[in-house]
Amino acid sequence: MAALSEQDERGGQDERGEPGPAGRGPAPEPPQADPQAPDLPDLRFHLDAELERIGTQLHALTDAKDRLQGLLDAVLSISGELDLSAVLRRIVTTAMDLVGARYGALGVLHESGEYLKEFITAGLSEQERAALSGVPFPHGRGVLGLLIQDPEPLRVENIPGHPSSAGFPPGHPPMRTLLGVAVSVRGEIYGDLYLSERFDGRPFDREDEEVVVALAGAAGIAIENARLFGRVRESAERFQRLLLPALPDLSPFEAATVYRPATQPSRLGGDWYDAMVLPDDTIGVAIGDVGGHDLDAAAAMARIHSMLRALLYDRRTPPSEVLVQLDRTLQATTDIPVTTVCLARIEPHETGWVLRWSTAGHFPPLLITPDLGTEYLTAEPGVPLAVSTGIERPDHTHELPAGSILLFFTDGLVEHHAHSIDEGLTALADLAATHAERPLKEFVRVLADHHPSDGQDDMALLALRIPTSTRSPEPGPPPEHPAA
C-alpha cells in the first residue's frame, strides 16, 4: 500500500491530463463489429455443408473403388474358366453380382445373326424353372430383339409398357426393368447379355451400364480363349486317338475302352491300351503310360506300343518274358522315358478262364465280381521300363469268375494332388461296384466321367467282361518257352 503514489491515492489522470475515475485507468472503448465478418451460425452452416460434400465424395470414391474391384474380380473369375459352357454361365452370374440383379441371361446368336440359338439363364428359383418347363427359350423377339437389331447398350424401366414388348409366356416371373449389353468376339457380335430386376428395386442406371459394358469386353476375350481351348483340345484328343488301336472282335469276351486327354490342351499324354486275340486262342491285353506330357512322350508311346504288340503276338511266352525282351530291345535301339506297363494274357482253364500278368511299375488290374465285390489284383509290381534290364520280372495268376469285369487303367484315373493314391483307388473301386451292372461301354464312360482324379493327366481304361458260360476253348498244347 505504501508504494501507492499520491496520484494513485487521489485518482489518476488520463493521457490528456483529464481526471479519471478514482483507482481506474482510462475507460476502454467498446469493440467495433467488422461488417465483413460472417455471423457464427452462418460459419457453422457452411462448415457442415462442406463436410457433407466431402463425405459424399469420399463415399462415391469408395463405391467406385469397390465396383472397380468387383469388376476386376469378375474379369479374373471368367478368365479362369476354359470350358465354354462354364465360361458363358460364369459371365451371367458375375454380371448379376456386379449390379445386384436378381435375374440374368446370355443369348448366343445364330450364325446368321438373326436370332438366338442358345439361352443361358441364372437366378431362377426351382419353382420358377418348374413353371417354365416345356416353354421354349426366347429366340430374340420383343424387347430382347432390340439388341439383335442394334447392338447398343439398352436400359428399359418398364418392359411390359415398352412398344417392342411381346409379353411373357405363362409361368414367367414378373420383370419390369432390363439392362442389355452386346458381347463381341473378335469384332463380331457373339451374343447378348441381359439383366433384370435390381434387388434394391431401382432401375438400372448409367453406372450399371458402364460396368456391364466393361465386363462384356472381358467376356469376349474369355469366350475366344475357351473356343480356342476347345479346338486345341479336340486336336490333341484326335491326335492321341489316332495312335490308339481299334480293338478287334474279342469274342467270347466283351470289351470297352475310353481315352480322355488331360484338361490342359498342351499336356499331350503317353497313355495307351491294346487287346488282341493271340495265335494260341488266348486274349492279350496291355495298358501303359509313358512319362511326360509332350510330343516326345506321344512319339515314345507309339514306338513302345508297336514293339510290344509285335512281341506279344509273336512270342508265346509268359508276360514277364515279353516285358524283359521289350525292355532290352528298347534300351538297345532307342532312348525312351520311364514307362509303366501292365501286360496280361487271359488263358483258358479247366473251369473257365485265368489271368496271367506281369507289371512294370503299373497299377494292378481291378476285378469286379458278379456279386459286386471288388479286388485289386495286387502283386509284385516290378520296375518300370527304361530303369534296369538286369532285374527279373515275376508273373502272377488269378482265376476270373464268370460274369466278372476286369478293369485295366492308367494313373490319370485316380491321381489327385489333394488326396493320396489309396484314396483314389478306393474311390474308383466304390464307383466301379456302383455301376458294374451297366452295359460295359456305358460302365467305362461313367468311370471316365466321374473319376476321382484331378484331371491333370490323361487317362486310358480298358474293361473286359468275362463270359458267363464256364465253357472255354479246349486248351492247346503248352507253349514252347525258348531258353533264356
LINRA-V956353 format. One record per residue. N is the residue number from 1. RES is the residue in three letters. OMEGA is omega in degrees with one decimal (NA if undefined). Layout:
n=N res=RES omega=OMEGA
n=N res=RES omega=OMEGA
This chain:
n=1 res=MET omega=-178.2
n=2 res=ALA omega=-178.4
n=3 res=ALA omega=179.9
n=4 res=LEU omega=179.8
n=5 res=SER omega=177.9
n=6 res=GLU omega=-179.4
n=7 res=GLN omega=179.8
n=8 res=ASP omega=-176.9
n=9 res=GLU omega=-176.2
n=10 res=ARG omega=-177.4
n=11 res=GLY omega=-177.5
n=12 res=GLY omega=174.1
n=13 res=GLN omega=177.8
n=14 res=ASP omega=-175.8
n=15 res=GLU omega=-179.4
n=16 res=ARG omega=-179.9
n=17 res=GLY omega=178.4
n=18 res=GLU omega=-177.8
n=19 res=PRO omega=175.9
n=20 res=GLY omega=179.2
n=21 res=PRO omega=-177.0
n=22 res=ALA omega=177.3
n=23 res=GLY omega=-179.2
n=24 res=ARG omega=176.1
n=25 res=GLY omega=-178.8
n=26 res=PRO omega=179.1
n=27 res=ALA omega=180.0
n=28 res=PRO omega=177.7
n=29 res=GLU omega=178.6
n=30 res=PRO omega=-178.7
n=31 res=PRO omega=178.9
n=32 res=GLN omega=179.1
n=33 res=ALA omega=177.2
n=34 res=ASP omega=-178.6
n=35 res=PRO omega=-178.6
n=36 res=GLN omega=-175.5
n=37 res=ALA omega=179.3
n=38 res=PRO omega=174.5
n=39 res=ASP omega=-178.3
n=40 res=LEU omega=176.8
n=41 res=PRO omega=177.9
n=42 res=ASP omega=-179.2
n=43 res=LEU omega=178.5
n=44 res=ARG omega=178.6
n=45 res=PHE omega=-180.0
n=46 res=HIS omega=179.8
n=47 res=LEU omega=178.5
n=48 res=ASP omega=179.5
n=49 res=ALA omega=-179.8
n=50 res=GLU omega=177.9
n=51 res=LEU omega=178.2
n=52 res=GLU omega=178.0
n=53 res=ARG omega=179.5
n=54 res=ILE omega=178.4
n=55 res=GLY omega=178.2
n=56 res=THR omega=179.1
n=57 res=GLN omega=178.8
n=58 res=LEU omega=178.3
n=59 res=HIS omega=178.7
n=60 res=ALA omega=177.8
n=61 res=LEU omega=178.2
n=62 res=THR omega=178.4
n=63 res=ASP omega=-180.0
n=64 res=ALA omega=179.0
n=65 res=LYS omega=179.3
n=66 res=ASP omega=-179.3
n=67 res=ARG omega=177.4
n=68 res=LEU omega=177.8
n=69 res=GLN omega=177.0
n=70 res=GLY omega=178.1
n=71 res=LEU omega=179.0
n=72 res=LEU omega=177.4
n=73 res=ASP omega=-179.8
n=74 res=ALA omega=179.1
n=75 res=VAL omega=178.4
n=76 res=LEU omega=-178.3
n=77 res=SER omega=-177.9
n=78 res=ILE omega=179.2
n=79 res=SER omega=-179.3
n=80 res=GLY omega=179.2
n=81 res=GLU omega=177.8
n=82 res=LEU omega=175.9
n=83 res=ASP omega=-172.5
n=84 res=LEU omega=-178.7
n=85 res=SER omega=177.9
n=86 res=ALA omega=178.3
n=87 res=VAL omega=-178.3
n=88 res=LEU omega=179.3
n=89 res=ARG omega=-179.7
n=90 res=ARG omega=177.1
n=91 res=ILE omega=-178.6
n=92 res=VAL omega=-175.4
n=93 res=THR omega=178.9
n=94 res=THR omega=176.1
n=95 res=ALA omega=176.8
n=96 res=MET omega=-179.9
n=97 res=ASP omega=-176.4
n=98 res=LEU omega=-175.0
n=99 res=VAL omega=179.0
n=100 res=GLY omega=-178.5
n=101 res=ALA omega=179.4
n=102 res=ARG omega=-176.7
n=103 res=TYR omega=176.8
n=104 res=GLY omega=178.7
n=105 res=ALA omega=173.8
n=106 res=LEU omega=177.5
n=107 res=GLY omega=179.4
n=108 res=VAL omega=-177.4
n=109 res=LEU omega=170.2
n=110 res=HIS omega=-178.6
n=111 res=GLU omega=178.6
n=112 res=SER omega=-177.9
n=113 res=GLY omega=-174.6
n=114 res=GLU omega=-179.0
n=115 res=TYR omega=-178.8
n=116 res=LEU omega=178.6
n=117 res=LYS omega=-179.6
n=118 res=GLU omega=-176.7
n=119 res=PHE omega=-178.1
n=120 res=ILE omega=-175.7
n=121 res=THR omega=175.4
n=122 res=ALA omega=177.3
n=123 res=GLY omega=179.5
n=124 res=LEU omega=175.8
n=125 res=SER omega=178.1
n=126 res=GLU omega=179.0
n=127 res=GLN omega=179.6
n=128 res=GLU omega=177.4
n=129 res=ARG omega=179.3
n=130 res=ALA omega=179.7
n=131 res=ALA omega=-178.9
n=132 res=LEU omega=179.9
n=133 res=SER omega=-178.5
n=134 res=GLY omega=178.4
n=135 res=VAL omega=179.2
n=136 res=PRO omega=178.5
n=137 res=PHE omega=-178.5
n=138 res=PRO omega=178.2
n=139 res=HIS omega=174.5
n=140 res=GLY omega=174.8
n=141 res=ARG omega=174.6
n=142 res=GLY omega=-176.8
n=143 res=VAL omega=180.0
n=144 res=LEU omega=-178.4
n=145 res=GLY omega=179.7
n=146 res=LEU omega=178.9
n=147 res=LEU omega=177.3
n=148 res=ILE omega=-179.8
n=149 res=GLN omega=-177.5
n=150 res=ASP omega=-172.6
n=151 res=PRO omega=174.6
n=152 res=GLU omega=-179.8
n=153 res=PRO omega=-173.8
n=154 res=LEU omega=173.6
n=155 res=ARG omega=-179.2
n=156 res=VAL omega=-179.2
n=157 res=GLU omega=-179.5
n=158 res=ASN omega=-176.4
n=159 res=ILE omega=-178.1
n=160 res=PRO omega=-178.6
n=161 res=GLY omega=-179.1
n=162 res=HIS omega=-178.8
n=163 res=PRO omega=-177.5
n=164 res=SER omega=-175.6
n=165 res=SER omega=177.5
n=166 res=ALA omega=-179.8
n=167 res=GLY omega=-179.8
n=168 res=PHE omega=177.2
n=169 res=PRO omega=178.3
n=170 res=PRO omega=179.3
n=171 res=GLY omega=-178.7
n=172 res=HIS omega=178.8
n=173 res=PRO omega=179.8
n=174 res=PRO omega=178.4
n=175 res=MET omega=179.4
n=176 res=ARG omega=-173.9
n=177 res=THR omega=-178.2
n=178 res=LEU omega=168.9
n=179 res=LEU omega=-179.0
n=180 res=GLY omega=-179.8
n=181 res=VAL omega=177.7
n=182 res=ALA omega=177.4
n=183 res=VAL omega=-177.9
n=184 res=SER omega=175.0
n=185 res=VAL omega=-179.5
n=186 res=ARG omega=174.3
n=187 res=GLY omega=179.1
n=188 res=GLU omega=-179.8
n=189 res=ILE omega=179.4
n=190 res=TYR omega=-178.5
n=191 res=GLY omega=-176.5
n=192 res=ASP omega=179.8
n=193 res=LEU omega=-177.4
n=194 res=TYR omega=176.0
n=195 res=LEU omega=-177.3
n=196 res=SER omega=171.1
n=197 res=GLU omega=170.9
n=198 res=ARG omega=-178.2
n=199 res=PHE omega=-179.5
n=200 res=ASP omega=176.5
n=201 res=GLY omega=-179.2
n=202 res=ARG omega=175.4
n=203 res=PRO omega=177.5
n=204 res=PHE omega=-176.9
n=205 res=ASP omega=-177.4
n=206 res=ARG omega=179.7
n=207 res=GLU omega=175.7
n=208 res=ASP omega=-179.3
n=209 res=GLU omega=-176.7
n=210 res=GLU omega=-176.9
n=211 res=VAL omega=178.5
n=212 res=VAL omega=174.8
n=213 res=VAL omega=177.9
n=214 res=ALA omega=178.3
n=215 res=LEU omega=179.9
n=216 res=ALA omega=177.0
n=217 res=GLY omega=177.0
n=218 res=ALA omega=-180.0
n=219 res=ALA omega=178.7
n=220 res=GLY omega=178.2
n=221 res=ILE omega=-179.9
n=222 res=ALA omega=178.7
n=223 res=ILE omega=179.4
n=224 res=GLU omega=177.4
n=225 res=ASN omega=179.9
n=226 res=ALA omega=178.7
n=227 res=ARG omega=177.1
n=228 res=LEU omega=177.1
n=229 res=PHE omega=179.8
n=230 res=GLY omega=179.6
n=231 res=ARG omega=-180.0
n=232 res=VAL omega=-180.0
n=233 res=ARG omega=178.2
n=234 res=GLU omega=178.9
n=235 res=SER omega=179.3
n=236 res=ALA omega=-179.9
n=237 res=GLU omega=179.1
n=238 res=ARG omega=179.0
n=239 res=PHE omega=-179.3
n=240 res=GLN omega=-178.8
n=241 res=ARG omega=177.3
n=242 res=LEU omega=179.5
n=243 res=LEU omega=-178.4
n=244 res=LEU omega=-177.3
n=245 res=PRO omega=167.8
n=246 res=ALA omega=-174.4
n=247 res=LEU omega=176.2
n=248 res=PRO omega=174.6
n=249 res=ASP omega=-177.0
n=250 res=LEU omega=-177.6
n=251 res=SER omega=10.2
n=252 res=PRO omega=178.8
n=253 res=PHE omega=172.0
n=254 res=GLU omega=-176.8
n=255 res=ALA omega=175.4
n=256 res=ALA omega=-177.5
n=257 res=THR omega=172.9
n=258 res=VAL omega=169.1
n=259 res=TYR omega=177.1
n=260 res=ARG omega=177.0
n=261 res=PRO omega=175.3
n=262 res=ALA omega=-178.8
n=263 res=THR omega=177.9
n=264 res=GLN omega=-172.6
n=265 res=PRO omega=-177.9
n=266 res=SER omega=-175.8
n=267 res=ARG omega=172.3
n=268 res=LEU omega=-176.0
n=269 res=GLY omega=178.9
n=270 res=GLY omega=179.7
n=271 res=ASP omega=176.0
n=272 res=TRP omega=174.7
n=273 res=TYR omega=177.5
n=274 res=ASP omega=174.7
n=275 res=ALA omega=-177.9
n=276 res=MET omega=171.9
n=277 res=VAL omega=-177.0
n=278 res=LEU omega=-176.5
n=279 res=PRO omega=-179.4
n=280 res=ASP omega=176.2
n=281 res=ASP omega=170.9
n=282 res=THR omega=178.5
n=283 res=ILE omega=175.7
n=284 res=GLY omega=-178.2
n=285 res=VAL omega=176.9
n=286 res=ALA omega=171.5
n=287 res=ILE omega=-175.5
n=288 res=GLY omega=-176.5
n=289 res=ASP omega=177.1
n=290 res=VAL omega=178.8
n=291 res=GLY omega=-179.9
n=292 res=GLY omega=-178.4
n=293 res=HIS omega=-179.3
n=294 res=ASP omega=-179.0
n=295 res=LEU omega=178.6
n=296 res=ASP omega=178.5
n=297 res=ALA omega=179.3
n=298 res=ALA omega=178.9
n=299 res=ALA omega=177.9
n=300 res=ALA omega=178.1
n=301 res=MET omega=-179.2
n=302 res=ALA omega=-180.0
n=303 res=ARG omega=-177.5
n=304 res=ILE omega=-178.7
n=305 res=HIS omega=-178.2
n=306 res=SER omega=-179.1
n=307 res=MET omega=179.2
n=308 res=LEU omega=179.9
n=309 res=ARG omega=-179.8
n=310 res=ALA omega=-179.2
n=311 res=LEU omega=-178.5
n=312 res=LEU omega=-178.3
n=313 res=TYR omega=-172.7
n=314 res=ASP omega=-173.1
n=315 res=ARG omega=179.2
n=316 res=ARG omega=-176.4
n=317 res=THR omega=176.2
n=318 res=PRO omega=-178.9
n=319 res=PRO omega=-178.8
n=320 res=SER omega=-178.6
n=321 res=GLU omega=176.4
n=322 res=VAL omega=179.3
n=323 res=LEU omega=178.0
n=324 res=VAL omega=179.9
n=325 res=GLN omega=178.2
n=326 res=LEU omega=-178.5
n=327 res=ASP omega=-179.9
n=328 res=ARG omega=-177.8
n=329 res=THR omega=-179.1
n=330 res=LEU omega=-177.9
n=331 res=GLN omega=178.4
n=332 res=ALA omega=-172.0
n=333 res=THR omega=-175.2
n=334 res=THR omega=178.2
n=335 res=ASP omega=-176.4
n=336 res=ILE omega=173.2
n=337 res=PRO omega=174.6
n=338 res=VAL omega=-173.0
n=339 res=THR omega=174.7
n=340 res=THR omega=-177.7
n=341 res=VAL omega=165.8
n=342 res=CYS omega=-177.0
n=343 res=LEU omega=-174.2
n=344 res=ALA omega=169.8
n=345 res=ARG omega=173.6
n=346 res=ILE omega=-169.3
n=347 res=GLU omega=176.7
n=348 res=PRO omega=-178.4
n=349 res=HIS omega=-176.8
n=350 res=GLU omega=-176.8
n=351 res=THR omega=-179.2
n=352 res=GLY omega=-174.9
n=353 res=TRP omega=178.2
n=354 res=VAL omega=177.7
n=355 res=LEU omega=173.4
n=356 res=ARG omega=-174.4
n=357 res=TRP omega=174.8
n=358 res=SER omega=-177.3
n=359 res=THR omega=172.8
n=360 res=ALA omega=177.2
n=361 res=GLY omega=-174.7
n=362 res=HIS omega=176.3
n=363 res=PHE omega=177.8
n=364 res=PRO omega=174.8
n=365 res=PRO omega=176.2
n=366 res=LEU omega=179.3
n=367 res=LEU omega=175.5
n=368 res=ILE omega=-175.7
n=369 res=THR omega=-178.1
n=370 res=PRO omega=177.8
n=371 res=ASP omega=176.6
n=372 res=LEU omega=169.9
n=373 res=GLY omega=-179.2
n=374 res=THR omega=178.6
n=375 res=GLU omega=170.2
n=376 res=TYR omega=-178.2
n=377 res=LEU omega=-175.1
n=378 res=THR omega=178.6
n=379 res=ALA omega=178.3
n=380 res=GLU omega=-172.0
n=381 res=PRO omega=-175.2
n=382 res=GLY omega=-179.8
n=383 res=VAL omega=178.7
n=384 res=PRO omega=172.6
n=385 res=LEU omega=177.7
n=386 res=ALA omega=175.0
n=387 res=VAL omega=179.2
n=388 res=SER omega=179.2
n=389 res=THR omega=-176.4
n=390 res=GLY omega=-177.0
n=391 res=ILE omega=177.6
n=392 res=GLU omega=179.5
n=393 res=ARG omega=-178.1
n=394 res=PRO omega=170.8
n=395 res=ASP omega=179.1
n=396 res=HIS omega=178.8
n=397 res=THR omega=178.1
n=398 res=HIS omega=178.1
n=399 res=GLU omega=-176.9
n=400 res=LEU omega=179.4
n=401 res=PRO omega=177.0
n=402 res=ALA omega=179.3
n=403 res=GLY omega=179.2
n=404 res=SER omega=177.9
n=405 res=ILE omega=176.6
n=406 res=LEU omega=-174.3
n=407 res=LEU omega=171.5
n=408 res=PHE omega=-175.8
n=409 res=PHE omega=176.5
n=410 res=THR omega=-171.6
n=411 res=ASP omega=179.8
n=412 res=GLY omega=179.8
n=413 res=LEU omega=-171.0
n=414 res=VAL omega=-175.4
n=415 res=GLU omega=177.8
n=416 res=HIS omega=-174.5
n=417 res=HIS omega=-177.1
n=418 res=ALA omega=-177.3
n=419 res=HIS omega=177.7
n=420 res=SER omega=176.9
n=421 res=ILE omega=179.9
n=422 res=ASP omega=177.4
n=423 res=GLU omega=178.9
n=424 res=GLY omega=179.5
n=425 res=LEU omega=177.8
n=426 res=THR omega=179.2
n=427 res=ALA omega=178.6
n=428 res=LEU omega=179.7
n=429 res=ALA omega=178.4
n=430 res=ASP omega=179.5
n=431 res=LEU omega=-179.6
n=432 res=ALA omega=-180.0
n=433 res=ALA omega=-178.4
n=434 res=THR omega=-172.1
n=435 res=HIS omega=-174.0
n=436 res=ALA omega=-178.4
n=437 res=GLU omega=175.6
n=438 res=ARG omega=169.7
n=439 res=PRO omega=-168.6
n=440 res=LEU omega=179.5
n=441 res=LYS omega=176.8
n=442 res=GLU omega=179.4
n=443 res=PHE omega=-177.7
n=444 res=VAL omega=176.9
n=445 res=ARG omega=178.2
n=446 res=VAL omega=178.4
n=447 res=LEU omega=180.0
n=448 res=ALA omega=-179.0
n=449 res=ASP omega=-173.2
n=450 res=HIS omega=-177.5
n=451 res=HIS omega=179.3
n=452 res=PRO omega=-178.0
n=453 res=SER omega=178.1
n=454 res=ASP omega=175.4
n=455 res=GLY omega=-177.5
n=456 res=GLN omega=-179.5
n=457 res=ASP omega=176.8
n=458 res=ASP omega=-176.7
n=459 res=MET omega=175.9
n=460 res=ALA omega=178.7
n=461 res=LEU omega=173.2
n=462 res=LEU omega=-179.5
n=463 res=ALA omega=176.6
n=464 res=LEU omega=173.4
n=465 res=ARG omega=-177.9
n=466 res=ILE omega=-177.5
n=467 res=PRO omega=-178.4
n=468 res=THR omega=177.8
n=469 res=SER omega=177.1
n=470 res=THR omega=178.0
n=471 res=ARG omega=179.7
n=472 res=SER omega=177.5
n=473 res=PRO omega=177.6
n=474 res=GLU omega=178.5
n=475 res=PRO omega=177.5
n=476 res=GLY omega=177.9
n=477 res=PRO omega=-179.1
n=478 res=PRO omega=-178.7
n=479 res=PRO omega=177.2
n=480 res=GLU omega=-178.7
n=481 res=HIS omega=-179.8
n=482 res=PRO omega=178.7
n=483 res=ALA omega=-179.2
n=484 res=ALA omega=NA
